[in-house]
Amino acid sequence: MAASDFSRLIAAAADAIAAHAEELTALDQAIGDGDHGLNMKRGFEAVRAEAEAIAAKPLPDALKAAGTKLVMTVGGASGPLFGTLLMALGKEVPAAPDRAALTMALGKAIEAVSARGKSQPGQKTMLDVLQPVYEALAQGKTANEIADAADQAADATVPMKALRGRASFLGERSIGHMDAGARSTALLVRAIAEAIEGS
């Protein structure tokens, strides 16, 4: 992946979060701290500010650098979780991955996020989007189909009862609301998918 390609992915991800920051905040106000949108926007703008230096690195190092920046700047639970996702991807992915290598790396990264958050799919978290994305990638789906799977998975968190995170304190009252982390994950998946499709 050329530096310009990774820079474009960073810009697409940051644009998507910025465009939906108010929506993410509203989702988080319903069942969380209410700071998810602002925190995610701050983190991805920090990555964007260093996009040139980050993108100049080999892909594994670029992913690790972006993840480290998210951990340092996002705050709350989201920083460590999204940062762990990227850092684990960077640890596992080769410099020029094919689909099989990317799928394996994503699987390992999901395991790392699960361990960090002490959570599993089905508990109304970002994992409820990451797991279907992994499965779609493994099944050879197109980038657009993977993005559709992410959107559908985020929608599917609405009727779930939260079992992890601050929303879990609400018990039954968490039902009927989309998880903000699941929504932001879906937004990022679609932004990256569309950037890849357009390249």
Secondary structure, 3 states (H helix, E strand, C coil): CCHHHHHHHHHHHHHHHHHCHHHHHHHHHHHCCCCHHHHHHHHHHHHHHCHHHHHCCCHHHHHHHHHHHHHHHCCCCHHHHHHHHHHHHHHHCCCCCCHHHHHHHHHHHHHHHHHHHCCCCCCCCCHHHHHHHHHHHHCCCCHHHHHHHHHHHHHCCCCCCCCCCHHHHHHHHHCCCCCHHHHHHHHHHHHHHHHHHCC
